[in-house]
């Protein structure tokens, strides 16, 4: 009877240790994307979940606000043919919904806020020249 008690306690301790190793908690400013086990990846924003260590992969998407400084390198002509230099500041943020995070993961997966700002800067400069 004593051996069965020791085996039972060992199984419980092993289960608790495995749950602690597999548990991941996403902060509110970062979305965790767990992929590999299911067809659609799971998105964790401000919540926790279990990650199967070898089968699932954990990636991150930054959800905070990023400031992008947009400047024109050369003067841009207006409709009245007046050359102007334009400086602007843009605020960029990923939508904190699972759908918005999945869409942002295609372009910004595992990028820091500075890397996101650099990748978005060219597009914003082109849009500013159009305006």
Backbone as XML, in Angstrom:
<?xml version="1.0"?>
<chain id="A" units="angstrom">
  <residue number="1" name="UNK">
    <atom name="N" x="0.824" y="-1.193" z="0.000"/>
    <atom name="CA" x="0.000" y="0.000" z="0.000"/>
    <atom name="C" x="0.863" y="1.248" z="0.000"/>
  </residue>
  <residue number="2" name="UNK">
    <atom name="N" x="1.977" y="1.197" z="0.680"/>
    <atom name="CA" x="2.876" y="2.334" z="0.776"/>
    <atom name="C" x="3.488" y="2.685" z="-0.585"/>
  </residue>
  <residue number="3" name="UNK">
    <atom name="N" x="3.815" y="1.676" z="-1.382"/>
    <atom name="CA" x="4.427" y="1.907" z="-2.691"/>
    <atom name="C" x="3.444" y="2.596" z="-3.632"/>
  </residue>
  <residue number="4" name="UNK">
    <atom name="N" x="2.152" y="2.255" z="-3.542"/>
    <atom name="CA" x="1.139" y="2.873" z="-4.400"/>
    <atom name="C" x="0.942" y="4.355" z="-4.046"/>
  </residue>
  <residue number="5" name="UNK">
    <atom name="N" x="1.075" y="4.670" z="-2.794"/>
    <atom name="CA" x="0.972" y="6.061" z="-2.357"/>
    <atom name="C" x="2.138" y="6.884" z="-2.905"/>
  </residue>
  <residue number="6" name="UNK">
    <atom name="N" x="3.318" y="6.318" z="-2.880"/>
    <atom name="CA" x="4.493" y="7.008" z="-3.408"/>
    <atom name="C" x="4.370" y="7.190" z="-4.917"/>
  </residue>
  <residue number="7" name="UNK">
    <atom name="N" x="3.905" y="6.174" z="-5.625"/>
    <atom name="CA" x="3.711" y="6.263" z="-7.083"/>
    <atom name="C" x="2.651" y="7.320" z="-7.400"/>
  </residue>
  <residue number="8" name="UNK">
    <atom name="N" x="1.569" y="7.340" z="-6.657"/>
    <atom name="CA" x="0.509" y="8.331" z="-6.871"/>
    <atom name="C" x="1.005" y="9.756" z="-6.659"/>
  </residue>
  <residue number="9" name="UNK">
    <atom name="N" x="1.757" y="9.959" z="-5.586"/>
    <atom name="CA" x="2.306" y="11.290" z="-5.314"/>
    <atom name="C" x="3.292" y="11.680" z="-6.410"/>
  </residue>
  <residue number="10" name="UNK">
    <atom name="N" x="4.085" y="10.738" z="-6.875"/>
    <atom name="CA" x="5.039" y="11.004" z="-7.959"/>
    <atom name="C" x="4.340" y="11.409" z="-9.238"/>
  </residue>
  <residue number="11" name="UNK">
    <atom name="N" x="3.229" y="10.759" z="-9.566"/>
    <atom name="CA" x="2.466" y="11.091" z="-10.769"/>
    <atom name="C" x="1.874" y="12.496" z="-10.651"/>
  </residue>
  <residue number="12" name="UNK">
    <atom name="N" x="1.343" y="12.838" z="-9.488"/>
    <atom name="CA" x="0.771" y="14.165" z="-9.272"/>
    <atom name="C" x="1.850" y="15.243" z="-9.379"/>
  </residue>
  <residue number="13" name="UNK">
    <atom name="N" x="3.000" y="15.008" z="-8.767"/>
    <atom name="CA" x="4.100" y="15.974" z="-8.833"/>
    <atom name="C" x="4.569" y="16.128" z="-10.275"/>
  </residue>
  <residue number="14" name="UNK">
    <atom name="N" x="4.681" y="15.048" z="-11.025"/>
    <atom name="CA" x="5.088" y="15.096" z="-12.423"/>
    <atom name="C" x="4.080" y="15.879" z="-13.261"/>
  </residue>
  <residue number="15" name="UNK">
    <atom name="N" x="2.790" y="15.673" z="-13.013"/>
    <atom name="CA" x="1.750" y="16.401" z="-13.749"/>
    <atom name="C" x="1.810" y="17.899" z="-13.459"/>
  </residue>
  <residue number="16" name="UNK">
    <atom name="N" x="2.031" y="18.265" z="-12.205"/>
    <atom name="CA" x="2.136" y="19.687" z="-11.839"/>
    <atom name="C" x="3.354" y="20.318" z="-12.491"/>
  </residue>
  <residue number="17" name="UNK">
    <atom name="N" x="4.483" y="19.628" z="-12.491"/>
    <atom name="CA" x="5.709" y="20.154" z="-13.102"/>
    <atom name="C" x="5.516" y="20.324" z="-14.609"/>
  </residue>
  <residue number="18" name="UNK">
    <atom name="N" x="4.886" y="19.359" z="-15.261"/>
    <atom name="CA" x="4.633" y="19.473" z="-16.699"/>
    <atom name="C" x="3.725" y="20.647" z="-17.020"/>
  </residue>
  <residue number="19" name="UNK">
    <atom name="N" x="2.692" y="20.862" z="-16.216"/>
    <atom name="CA" x="1.796" y="22.002" z="-16.441"/>
    <atom name="C" x="2.542" y="23.318" z="-16.262"/>
  </residue>
  <residue number="20" name="UNK">
    <atom name="N" x="3.433" y="23.400" z="-15.294"/>
    <atom name="CA" x="4.200" y="24.620" z="-15.085"/>
    <atom name="C" x="5.160" y="24.882" z="-16.237"/>
  </residue>
  <residue number="21" name="UNK">
    <atom name="N" x="5.731" y="23.831" z="-16.807"/>
    <atom name="CA" x="6.636" y="23.988" z="-17.939"/>
    <atom name="C" x="5.871" y="24.381" z="-19.194"/>
  </residue>
  <residue number="22" name="UNK">
    <atom name="N" x="4.686" y="23.852" z="-19.398"/>
    <atom name="CA" x="3.912" y="24.087" z="-20.610"/>
    <atom name="C" x="3.118" y="25.390" z="-20.582"/>
  </residue>
  <residue number="23" name="UNK">
    <atom name="N" x="2.940" y="26.004" z="-19.434"/>
    <atom name="CA" x="2.099" y="27.187" z="-19.311"/>
    <atom name="C" x="2.827" y="28.439" z="-19.798"/>
  </residue>
  <residue number="24" name="UNK">
    <atom name="N" x="2.174" y="29.224" z="-20.664"/>
    <atom name="CA" x="2.699" y="30.506" z="-21.122"/>
    <atom name="C" x="1.647" y="31.579" z="-20.859"/>
  </residue>
  <residue number="25" name="UNK">
    <atom name="N" x="2.085" y="32.771" z="-20.484"/>
    <atom name="CA" x="1.181" y="33.890" z="-20.188"/>
    <atom name="C" x="1.603" y="35.074" z="-21.027"/>
  </residue>
  <residue number="26" name="UNK">
    <atom name="N" x="0.697" y="35.570" z="-21.860"/>
    <atom name="CA" x="0.985" y="36.711" z="-22.729"/>
    <atom name="C" x="0.668" y="38.013" z="-22.007"/>
  </residue>
  <residue number="27" name="UNK">
    <atom name="N" x="1.593" y="38.972" z="-22.010"/>
    <atom name="CA" x="1.290" y="40.282" z="-21.431"/>
    <atom name="C" x="0.312" y="41.045" z="-22.331"/>
  </residue>
  <residue number="28" name="UNK">
    <atom name="N" x="-0.321" y="42.099" z="-21.834"/>
    <atom name="CA" x="-1.292" y="42.836" z="-22.645"/>
    <atom name="C" x="-0.690" y="43.542" z="-23.861"/>
  </residue>
  <residue number="29" name="UNK">
    <atom name="N" x="0.596" y="43.856" z="-23.842"/>
    <atom name="CA" x="1.208" y="44.582" z="-24.950"/>
    <atom name="C" x="1.811" y="43.674" z="-26.019"/>
  </residue>
  <residue number="30" name="UNK">
    <atom name="N" x="1.731" y="42.379" z="-25.832"/>
    <atom name="CA" x="2.296" y="41.425" z="-26.797"/>
    <atom name="C" x="1.290" y="40.305" z="-27.014"/>
  </residue>
  <residue number="31" name="UNK">
    <atom name="N" x="1.116" y="39.918" z="-28.277"/>
    <atom name="CA" x="0.263" y="38.778" z="-28.597"/>
    <atom name="C" x="1.151" y="37.563" z="-28.819"/>
  </residue>
  <residue number="32" name="UNK">
    <atom name="N" x="0.816" y="36.471" z="-28.163"/>
    <atom name="CA" x="1.520" y="35.211" z="-28.388"/>
    <atom name="C" x="0.733" y="34.418" z="-29.415"/>
  </residue>
  <residue number="33" name="UNK">
    <atom name="N" x="1.431" y="33.904" z="-30.415"/>
    <atom name="CA" x="0.800" y="33.083" z="-31.443"/>
    <atom name="C" x="1.379" y="31.685" z="-31.321"/>
  </residue>
  <residue number="34" name="UNK">
    <atom name="N" x="0.513" y="30.729" z="-30.981"/>
    <atom name="CA" x="0.916" y="29.330" z="-30.835"/>
    <atom name="C" x="0.472" y="28.585" z="-32.083"/>
  </residue>
  <residue number="35" name="UNK">
    <atom name="N" x="1.430" y="28.043" z="-32.820"/>
    <atom name="CA" x="1.114" y="27.347" z="-34.055"/>
    <atom name="C" x="1.760" y="25.970" z="-34.065"/>
  </residue>
  <residue number="36" name="UNK">
    <atom name="N" x="1.191" y="25.087" z="-34.874"/>
    <atom name="CA" x="1.774" y="23.768" z="-35.054"/>
    <atom name="C" x="0.863" y="22.621" z="-34.710"/>
  </residue>
  <residue number="37" name="UNK">
    <atom name="N" x="0.064" y="22.742" z="-33.676"/>
    <atom name="CA" x="-0.778" y="21.634" z="-33.253"/>
    <atom name="C" x="-2.120" y="21.647" z="-33.999"/>
  </residue>
  <residue number="38" name="UNK">
    <atom name="N" x="-2.658" y="22.814" z="-34.213"/>
    <atom name="CA" x="-3.948" y="22.958" z="-34.887"/>
    <atom name="C" x="-3.747" y="23.580" z="-36.263"/>
  </residue>
  <residue number="39" name="UNK">
    <atom name="N" x="-4.814" y="23.537" z="-37.062"/>
    <atom name="CA" x="-4.744" y="24.133" z="-38.389"/>
    <atom name="C" x="-4.632" y="25.653" z="-38.301"/>
  </residue>
  <residue number="40" name="UNK">
    <atom name="N" x="-5.453" y="26.267" z="-37.464"/>
    <atom name="CA" x="-5.402" y="27.705" z="-37.224"/>
    <atom name="C" x="-4.570" y="27.979" z="-35.982"/>
  </residue>
  <residue number="41" name="UNK">
    <atom name="N" x="-3.664" y="28.937" z="-36.024"/>
    <atom name="CA" x="-2.877" y="29.244" z="-34.820"/>
    <atom name="C" x="-3.739" y="29.875" z="-33.737"/>
  </residue>
  <residue number="42" name="UNK">
    <atom name="N" x="-3.374" y="29.615" z="-32.481"/>
    <atom name="CA" x="-4.064" y="30.229" z="-31.343"/>
    <atom name="C" x="-3.395" y="31.558" z="-31.043"/>
  </residue>
  <residue number="43" name="UNK">
    <atom name="N" x="-4.211" y="32.561" z="-30.707"/>
    <atom name="CA" x="-3.711" y="33.882" z="-30.364"/>
    <atom name="C" x="-4.034" y="34.151" z="-28.901"/>
  </residue>
  <residue number="44" name="UNK">
    <atom name="N" x="-3.000" y="34.441" z="-28.113"/>
    <atom name="CA" x="-3.169" y="34.757" z="-26.697"/>
    <atom name="C" x="-2.802" y="36.220" z="-26.483"/>
  </residue>
  <residue number="45" name="UNK">
    <atom name="N" x="-3.766" y="37.005" z="-26.014"/>
    <atom name="CA" x="-3.537" y="38.422" z="-25.716"/>
    <atom name="C" x="-3.968" y="38.655" z="-24.279"/>
  </residue>
  <residue number="46" name="UNK">
    <atom name="N" x="-3.016" y="38.835" z="-23.388"/>
    <atom name="CA" x="-3.317" y="39.091" z="-21.993"/>
    <atom name="C" x="-3.862" y="37.898" z="-21.235"/>
  </residue>
  <residue number="47" name="UNK">
    <atom name="N" x="-3.778" y="36.724" z="-21.811"/>
    <atom name="CA" x="-4.258" y="35.501" z="-21.152"/>
    <atom name="C" x="-3.159" y="34.453" z="-21.185"/>
  </residue>
  <residue number="48" name="UNK">
    <atom name="N" x="-3.444" y="33.331" z="-20.582"/>
    <atom name="CA" x="-2.486" y="32.236" z="-20.553"/>
    <atom name="C" x="-3.015" y="31.026" z="-21.293"/>
  </residue>
  <residue number="49" name="UNK">
    <atom name="N" x="-2.136" y="30.107" z="-21.566"/>
    <atom name="CA" x="-2.505" y="28.875" z="-22.239"/>
    <atom name="C" x="-1.392" y="27.857" z="-22.127"/>
  </residue>
  <residue number="50" name="UNK">
    <atom name="N" x="-1.686" y="26.642" z="-22.544"/>
    <atom name="CA" x="-0.688" y="25.570" z="-22.513"/>
    <atom name="C" x="-0.057" y="25.411" z="-23.885"/>
  </residue>
  <residue number="51" name="UNK">
    <atom name="N" x="1.272" y="25.316" z="-23.910"/>
    <atom name="CA" x="2.038" y="25.119" z="-25.133"/>
    <atom name="C" x="2.714" y="23.761" z="-25.063"/>
  </residue>
  <residue number="52" name="UNK">
    <atom name="N" x="2.454" y="22.935" z="-26.033"/>
    <atom name="CA" x="3.099" y="21.623" z="-26.096"/>
    <atom name="C" x="4.539" y="21.859" z="-26.561"/>
  </residue>
  <residue number="53" name="UNK">
    <atom name="N" x="5.551" y="21.503" z="-25.747"/>
    <atom name="CA" x="6.931" y="21.935" z="-25.989"/>
    <atom name="C" x="7.528" y="21.623" z="-27.355"/>
  </residue>
  <residue number="54" name="UNK">
    <atom name="N" x="7.441" y="20.446" z="-27.866"/>
    <atom name="CA" x="8.121" y="20.116" z="-29.118"/>
    <atom name="C" x="7.210" y="20.333" z="-30.324"/>
  </residue>
  <residue number="55" name="UNK">
    <atom name="N" x="5.920" y="20.195" z="-30.143"/>
    <atom name="CA" x="4.978" y="20.238" z="-31.257"/>
    <atom name="C" x="4.577" y="21.669" z="-31.616"/>
  </residue>
  <residue number="56" name="UNK">
    <atom name="N" x="4.415" y="22.546" z="-30.635"/>
    <atom name="CA" x="3.948" y="23.901" z="-30.910"/>
    <atom name="C" x="5.093" y="24.910" z="-30.867"/>
  </residue>
  <residue number="57" name="UNK">
    <atom name="N" x="4.923" y="25.959" z="-31.647"/>
    <atom name="CA" x="5.906" y="27.042" z="-31.722"/>
    <atom name="C" x="5.282" y="28.314" z="-31.163"/>
  </residue>
  <residue number="58" name="UNK">
    <atom name="N" x="6.060" y="29.089" z="-30.429"/>
    <atom name="CA" x="5.594" y="30.338" z="-29.833"/>
    <atom name="C" x="6.246" y="31.521" z="-30.540"/>
  </residue>
  <residue number="59" name="UNK">
    <atom name="N" x="5.416" y="32.381" z="-31.138"/>
    <atom name="CA" x="5.889" y="33.604" z="-31.781"/>
    <atom name="C" x="5.206" y="34.797" z="-31.127"/>
  </residue>
  <residue number="60" name="UNK">
    <atom name="N" x="5.778" y="35.978" z="-31.336"/>
    <atom name="CA" x="5.266" y="37.181" z="-30.684"/>
    <atom name="C" x="4.986" y="38.268" z="-31.709"/>
  </residue>
  <residue number="61" name="UNK">
    <atom name="N" x="3.923" y="39.059" z="-31.430"/>
    <atom name="CA" x="3.603" y="40.256" z="-32.217"/>
    <atom name="C" x="3.411" y="41.400" z="-31.228"/>
  </residue>
  <residue number="62" name="UNK">
    <atom name="N" x="4.155" y="42.496" z="-31.415"/>
    <atom name="CA" x="4.071" y="43.655" z="-30.536"/>
    <atom name="C" x="2.771" y="44.403" z="-30.816"/>
  </residue>
  <residue number="63" name="UNK">
    <atom name="N" x="1.984" y="44.680" z="-29.780"/>
    <atom name="CA" x="0.690" y="45.343" z="-29.931"/>
    <atom name="C" x="0.706" y="46.804" z="-29.506"/>
  </residue>
  <residue number="64" name="UNK">
    <atom name="N" x="1.801" y="47.280" z="-28.972"/>
    <atom name="CA" x="1.865" y="48.654" z="-28.485"/>
    <atom name="C" x="1.934" y="49.658" z="-29.626"/>
  </residue>
  <residue number="65" name="UNK">
    <atom name="N" x="1.837" y="50.900" z="-29.255"/>
    <atom name="CA" x="1.881" y="51.988" z="-30.220"/>
    <atom name="C" x="3.327" y="52.304" z="-30.579"/>
  </residue>
  <residue number="66" name="UNK">
    <atom name="N" x="3.585" y="52.469" z="-31.880"/>
    <atom name="CA" x="4.927" y="52.772" z="-32.371"/>
    <atom name="C" x="4.896" y="54.116" z="-33.090"/>
  </residue>
  <residue number="67" name="UNK">
    <atom name="N" x="5.857" y="54.955" z="-32.805"/>
    <atom name="CA" x="5.952" y="56.263" z="-33.453"/>
    <atom name="C" x="6.875" y="56.163" z="-34.658"/>
  </residue>
  <residue number="68" name="UNK">
    <atom name="N" x="6.401" y="56.671" z="-35.798"/>
    <atom name="CA" x="7.174" y="56.647" z="-37.033"/>
    <atom name="C" x="7.363" y="58.086" z="-37.492"/>
  </residue>
  <residue number="69" name="UNK">
    <atom name="N" x="8.615" y="58.501" z="-37.661"/>
    <atom name="CA" x="8.927" y="59.840" z="-38.155"/>
    <atom name="C" x="8.990" y="59.786" z="-39.675"/>
  </residue>
  <residue number="70" name="UNK">
    <atom name="N" x="8.122" y="60.548" z="-40.336"/>
    <atom name="CA" x="8.020" y="60.516" z="-41.796"/>
    <atom name="C" x="8.497" y="61.860" z="-42.335"/>
  </residue>
  <residue number="71" name="UNK">
    <atom name="N" x="9.490" y="61.818" z="-43.217"/>
    <atom name="CA" x="10.028" y="63.035" z="-43.840"/>
    <atom name="C" x="10.188" y="62.790" z="-45.328"/>
  </residue>
  <residue number="72" name="UNK">
    <atom name="N" x="10.044" y="63.858" z="-46.094"/>
    <atom name="CA" x="10.326" y="63.754" z="-47.524"/>
    <atom name="C" x="11.787" y="64.133" z="-47.744"/>
  </residue>
  <residue number="73" name="UNK">
    <atom name="N" x="12.502" y="63.319" z="-48.488"/>
    <atom name="CA" x="13.924" y="63.574" z="-48.737"/>
    <atom name="C" x="14.105" y="64.736" z="-49.711"/>
  </residue>
  <residue number="74" name="UNK">
    <atom name="N" x="13.202" y="64.827" z="-50.680"/>
    <atom name="CA" x="13.277" y="65.873" z="-51.693"/>
    <atom name="C" x="11.991" y="66.698" z="-51.631"/>
  </residue>
  <residue number="75" name="UNK">
    <atom name="N" x="12.028" y="67.922" z="-52.140"/>
    <atom name="CA" x="10.790" y="68.714" z="-52.163"/>
    <atom name="C" x="9.728" y="68.050" z="-53.041"/>
  </residue>
  <residue number="76" name="UNK">
    <atom name="N" x="8.490" y="68.118" z="-52.584"/>
    <atom name="CA" x="7.372" y="67.516" z="-53.300"/>
    <atom name="C" x="6.533" y="68.639" z="-53.905"/>
  </residue>
  <residue number="77" name="UNK">
    <atom name="N" x="6.260" y="68.615" z="-55.238"/>
    <atom name="CA" x="5.468" y="69.690" z="-55.838"/>
    <atom name="C" x="3.982" y="69.549" z="-55.489"/>
  </residue>
  <residue number="78" name="UNK">
    <atom name="N" x="3.331" y="70.688" z="-55.253"/>
    <atom name="CA" x="1.890" y="70.714" z="-54.984"/>
    <atom name="C" x="1.145" y="70.885" z="-56.308"/>
  </residue>
  <residue number="79" name="UNK">
    <atom name="N" x="-0.189" y="71.022" z="-56.247"/>
    <atom name="CA" x="-0.984" y="71.238" z="-57.465"/>
    <atom name="C" x="-0.656" y="72.582" z="-58.110"/>
  </residue>
  <residue number="80" name="UNK">
    <atom name="N" x="-0.190" y="73.524" z="-57.302"/>
    <atom name="CA" x="0.179" y="74.839" z="-57.819"/>
    <atom name="C" x="1.656" y="74.908" z="-58.193"/>
  </residue>
  <residue number="81" name="UNK">
    <atom name="N" x="2.321" y="73.770" z="-58.264"/>
    <atom name="CA" x="3.730" y="73.649" z="-58.628"/>
    <atom name="C" x="4.648" y="74.398" z="-57.662"/>
  </residue>
  <residue number="82" name="UNK">
    <atom name="N" x="4.321" y="74.339" z="-56.381"/>
    <atom name="CA" x="5.160" y="74.903" z="-55.338"/>
    <atom name="C" x="5.813" y="73.729" z="-54.613"/>
  </residue>
  <residue number="83" name="UNK">
    <atom name="N" x="7.137" y="73.755" z="-54.551"/>
    <atom name="CA" x="7.859" y="72.672" z="-53.888"/>
    <atom name="C" x="7.793" y="72.857" z="-52.373"/>
  </residue>
  <residue number="84" name="UNK">
    <atom name="N" x="7.396" y="71.800" z="-51.660"/>
    <atom name="CA" x="7.320" y="71.856" z="-50.197"/>
    <atom name="C" x="8.063" y="70.657" z="-49.615"/>
  </residue>
  <residue number="85" name="UNK">
    <atom name="N" x="8.653" y="70.895" z="-48.446"/>
    <atom name="CA" x="9.251" y="69.811" z="-47.663"/>
    <atom name="C" x="8.270" y="69.495" z="-46.538"/>
  </residue>
  <residue number="86" name="UNK">
    <atom name="N" x="7.980" y="68.221" z="-46.349"/>
    <atom name="CA" x="6.979" y="67.826" z="-45.367"/>
    <atom name="C" x="7.619" y="66.918" z="-44.319"/>
  </residue>
  <residue number="87" name="UNK">
    <atom name="N" x="7.366" y="67.248" z="-43.051"/>
    <atom name="CA" x="7.778" y="66.401" z="-41.927"/>
    <atom name="C" x="6.523" y="66.053" z="-41.148"/>
  </residue>
  <residue number="88" name="UNK">
    <atom name="N" x="6.393" y="64.785" z="-40.766"/>
    <atom name="CA" x="5.212" y="64.361" z="-40.024"/>
    <atom name="C" x="5.588" y="63.249" z="-39.059"/>
  </residue>
  <residue number="89" name="UNK">
    <atom name="N" x="4.709" y="63.021" z="-38.105"/>
    <atom name="CA" x="4.866" y="61.921" z="-37.163"/>
    <atom name="C" x="3.585" y="61.087" z="-37.227"/>
  </residue>
  <residue number="90" name="UNK">
    <atom name="N" x="3.753" y="59.787" z="-37.368"/>
    <atom name="CA" x="2.611" y="58.872" z="-37.441"/>
    <atom name="C" x="2.673" y="57.901" z="-36.270"/>
  </residue>
  <residue number="91" name="UNK">
    <atom name="N" x="1.516" y="57.545" z="-35.782"/>
    <atom name="CA" x="1.399" y="56.536" z="-34.732"/>
    <atom name="C" x="0.806" y="55.278" z="-35.367"/>
  </residue>
  <residue number="92" name="UNK">
    <atom name="N" x="1.502" y="54.152" z="-35.188"/>
    <atom name="CA" x="1.092" y="52.885" z="-35.782"/>
    <atom name="C" x="0.820" y="51.891" z="-34.664"/>
  </residue>
  <residue number="93" name="UNK">
    <atom name="N" x="-0.265" y="51.138" z="-34.807"/>
    <atom name="CA" x="-0.611" y="50.148" z="-33.791"/>
    <atom name="C" x="-1.321" y="48.975" z="-34.446"/>
  </residue>
  <residue number="94" name="UNK">
    <atom name="N" x="-1.038" y="47.773" z="-33.969"/>
    <atom name="CA" x="-1.698" y="46.557" z="-34.441"/>
    <atom name="C" x="-3.021" y="46.423" z="-33.702"/>
  </residue>
  <residue number="95" name="UNK">
    <atom name="N" x="-4.051" y="46.031" z="-34.411"/>
    <atom name="CA" x="-5.360" y="45.833" z="-33.793"/>
    <atom name="C" x="-5.283" y="44.686" z="-32.786"/>
  </residue>
  <residue number="96" name="UNK">
    <atom name="N" x="-5.703" y="44.913" z="-31.535"/>
    <atom name="CA" x="-5.567" y="43.864" z="-30.512"/>
    <atom name="C" x="-6.687" y="42.829" z="-30.528"/>
  </residue>
  <residue number="97" name="UNK">
    <atom name="N" x="-7.120" y="42.434" z="-31.705"/>
    <atom name="CA" x="-8.105" y="41.360" z="-31.845"/>
    <atom name="C" x="-7.398" y="40.159" z="-32.461"/>
  </residue>
  <residue number="98" name="UNK">
    <atom name="N" x="-7.921" y="38.963" z="-32.273"/>
    <atom name="CA" x="-7.263" y="37.799" z="-32.901"/>
    <atom name="C" x="-7.144" y="37.925" z="-34.425"/>
  </residue>
  <residue number="99" name="UNK">
    <atom name="N" x="-8.162" y="38.476" z="-35.087"/>
    <atom name="CA" x="-8.099" y="38.621" z="-36.547"/>
    <atom name="C" x="-7.035" y="39.645" z="-36.951"/>
  </residue>
  <residue number="100" name="UNK">
    <atom name="N" x="-7.002" y="40.795" z="-36.255"/>
    <atom name="CA" x="-6.003" y="41.814" z="-36.548"/>
    <atom name="C" x="-4.589" y="41.335" z="-36.260"/>
  </residue>
  <residue number="101" name="UNK">
    <atom name="N" x="-4.450" y="40.549" z="-35.208"/>
    <atom name="CA" x="-3.137" y="40.022" z="-34.855"/>
    <atom name="C" x="-2.665" y="38.991" z="-35.875"/>
  </residue>
  <residue number="102" name="UNK">
    <atom name="N" x="-3.569" y="38.155" z="-36.354"/>
    <atom name="CA" x="-3.185" y="37.176" z="-37.390"/>
    <atom name="C" x="-2.757" y="37.889" z="-38.667"/>
  </residue>
  <residue number="103" name="UNK">
    <atom name="N" x="-3.461" y="38.965" z="-39.012"/>
    <atom name="CA" x="-3.099" y="39.733" z="-40.200"/>
    <atom name="C" x="-1.739" y="40.407" z="-40.019"/>
  </residue>
  <residue number="104" name="UNK">
    <atom name="N" x="-1.488" y="40.990" z="-38.862"/>
    <atom name="CA" x="-0.202" y="41.646" z="-38.588"/>
    <atom name="C" x="0.935" y="40.636" z="-38.496"/>
  </residue>
  <residue number="105" name="UNK">
    <atom name="N" x="0.634" y="39.410" z="-38.092"/>
    <atom name="CA" x="1.674" y="38.388" z="-37.965"/>
    <atom name="C" x="2.294" y="38.049" z="-39.319"/>
  </residue>
  <residue number="106" name="UNK">
    <atom name="N" x="1.563" y="38.251" z="-40.401"/>
    <atom name="CA" x="2.114" y="37.972" z="-41.725"/>
    <atom name="C" x="3.283" y="38.893" z="-42.058"/>
  </residue>
  <residue number="107" name="UNK">
    <atom name="N" x="3.285" y="40.113" z="-41.503"/>
    <atom name="CA" x="4.332" y="41.074" z="-41.819"/>
    <atom name="C" x="5.255" y="41.398" z="-40.651"/>
  </residue>
  <residue number="108" name="UNK">
    <atom name="N" x="4.758" y="41.348" z="-39.412"/>
    <atom name="CA" x="5.509" y="41.846" z="-38.265"/>
    <atom name="C" x="5.836" y="40.780" z="-37.226"/>
  </residue>
  <residue number="109" name="UNK">
    <atom name="N" x="5.850" y="39.523" z="-37.584"/>
    <atom name="CA" x="6.090" y="38.444" z="-36.630"/>
    <atom name="C" x="7.491" y="38.532" z="-36.046"/>
  </residue>
  <residue number="110" name="UNK">
    <atom name="N" x="7.591" y="38.518" z="-34.718"/>
    <atom name="CA" x="8.846" y="38.556" z="-33.969"/>
    <atom name="C" x="9.692" y="39.807" z="-34.244"/>
  </residue>
  <residue number="111" name="UNK">
    <atom name="N" x="9.058" y="40.919" z="-34.654"/>
    <atom name="CA" x="9.775" y="42.172" z="-34.883"/>
    <atom name="C" x="9.680" y="43.060" z="-33.652"/>
  </residue>
  <residue number="112" name="UNK">
    <atom name="N" x="10.737" y="43.816" z="-33.415"/>
    <atom name="CA" x="10.728" y="44.804" z="-32.337"/>
    <atom name="C" x="9.980" y="46.052" z="-32.824"/>
  </residue>
  <residue number="113" name="UNK">
    <atom name="N" x="9.596" y="46.945" z="-31.916"/>
    <atom name="CA" x="8.920" y="48.178" z="-32.348"/>
    <atom name="C" x="9.753" y="49.005" z="-33.333"/>
  </residue>
  <residue number="114" name="UNK">
    <atom name="N" x="11.066" y="49.048" z="-33.166"/>
    <atom name="CA" x="11.911" y="49.801" z="-34.098"/>
    <atom name="C" x="11.919" y="49.168" z="-35.488"/>
  </residue>
  <residue number="115" name="UNK">
    <atom name="N" x="11.942" y="47.855" z="-35.557"/>
    <atom name="CA" x="11.905" y="47.171" z="-36.851"/>
    <atom name="C" x="10.562" y="47.383" z="-37.547"/>
  </residue>
  <residue number="116" name="UNK">
    <atom name="N" x="9.477" y="47.415" z="-36.784"/>
    <atom name="CA" x="8.159" y="47.689" z="-37.362"/>
    <atom name="C" x="8.137" y="49.102" z="-37.930"/>
  </residue>
  <residue number="117" name="UNK">
    <atom name="N" x="8.688" y="50.068" z="-37.196"/>
    <atom name="CA" x="8.704" y="51.456" z="-37.657"/>
    <atom name="C" x="9.488" y="51.598" z="-38.957"/>
  </residue>
  <residue number="118" name="UNK">
    <atom name="N" x="10.612" y="50.926" z="-39.061"/>
    <atom name="CA" x="11.428" y="51.001" z="-40.278"/>
    <atom name="C" x="10.695" y="50.378" z="-41.463"/>
  </residue>
  <residue number="119" name="UNK">
    <atom name="N" x="10.021" y="49.253" z="-41.256"/>
    <atom name="CA" x="9.334" y="48.590" z="-42.371"/>
    <atom name="C" x="8.100" y="49.357" z="-42.833"/>
  </residue>
  <residue number="120" name="UNK">
    <atom name="N" x="7.482" y="50.131" z="-41.954"/>
    <atom name="CA" x="6.276" y="50.880" z="-42.303"/>
    <atom name="C" x="6.625" y="52.263" z="-42.859"/>
  </residue>
  <residue number="121" name="UNK">
    <atom name="N" x="7.812" y="52.752" z="-42.578"/>
    <atom name="CA" x="8.186" y="54.121" z="-42.924"/>
    <atom name="C" x="8.125" y="54.390" z="-44.429"/>
  </residue>
  <residue number="122" name="UNK">
    <atom name="N" x="8.594" y="53.486" z="-45.270"/>
    <atom name="CA" x="8.571" y="53.701" z="-46.721"/>
    <atom name="C" x="7.154" y="53.845" z="-47.249"/>
  </residue>
  <residue number="123" name="UNK">
    <atom name="N" x="6.246" y="53.009" z="-46.768"/>
    <atom name="CA" x="4.855" y="53.084" z="-47.211"/>
    <atom name="C" x="4.210" y="54.403" z="-46.797"/>
  </residue>
  <residue number="124" name="UNK">
    <atom name="N" x="4.493" y="54.822" z="-45.577"/>
    <atom name="CA" x="3.914" y="56.084" z="-45.096"/>
    <atom name="C" x="4.489" y="57.284" z="-45.853"/>
  </residue>
  <residue number="125" name="UNK">
    <atom name="N" x="5.778" y="57.254" z="-46.189"/>
    <atom name="CA" x="6.366" y="58.340" z="-46.973"/>
    <atom name="C" x="5.748" y="58.417" z="-48.367"/>
  </residue>
  <residue number="126" name="UNK">
    <atom name="N" x="5.485" y="57.261" z="-48.971"/>
    <atom name="CA" x="4.817" y="57.237" z="-50.279"/>
    <atom name="C" x="3.404" y="57.775" z="-50.200"/>
  </residue>
  <residue number="127" name="UNK">
    <atom name="N" x="2.665" y="57.415" z="-49.154"/>
    <atom name="CA" x="1.307" y="57.930" z="-48.990"/>
    <atom name="C" x="1.312" y="59.430" z="-48.738"/>
  </residue>
  <residue number="128" name="UNK">
    <atom name="N" x="2.306" y="59.930" z="-48.021"/>
    <atom name="CA" x="2.384" y="61.357" z="-47.741"/>
    <atom name="C" x="2.684" y="62.134" z="-49.029"/>
  </residue>
  <residue number="129" name="UNK">
    <atom name="N" x="3.506" y="61.594" z="-49.911"/>
    <atom name="CA" x="3.778" y="62.271" z="-51.187"/>
    <atom name="C" x="2.530" y="62.336" z="-52.057"/>
  </residue>
  <residue number="130" name="UNK">
    <atom name="N" x="1.673" y="61.295" z="-51.990"/>
    <atom name="CA" x="0.430" y="61.302" z="-52.747"/>
    <atom name="C" x="-0.520" y="62.396" z="-52.292"/>
  </residue>
  <residue number="131" name="UNK">
    <atom name="N" x="-0.538" y="62.637" z="-50.984"/>
    <atom name="CA" x="-1.447" y="63.652" z="-50.423"/>
    <atom name="C" x="-0.995" y="65.018" z="-50.879"/>
  </residue>
</chain>
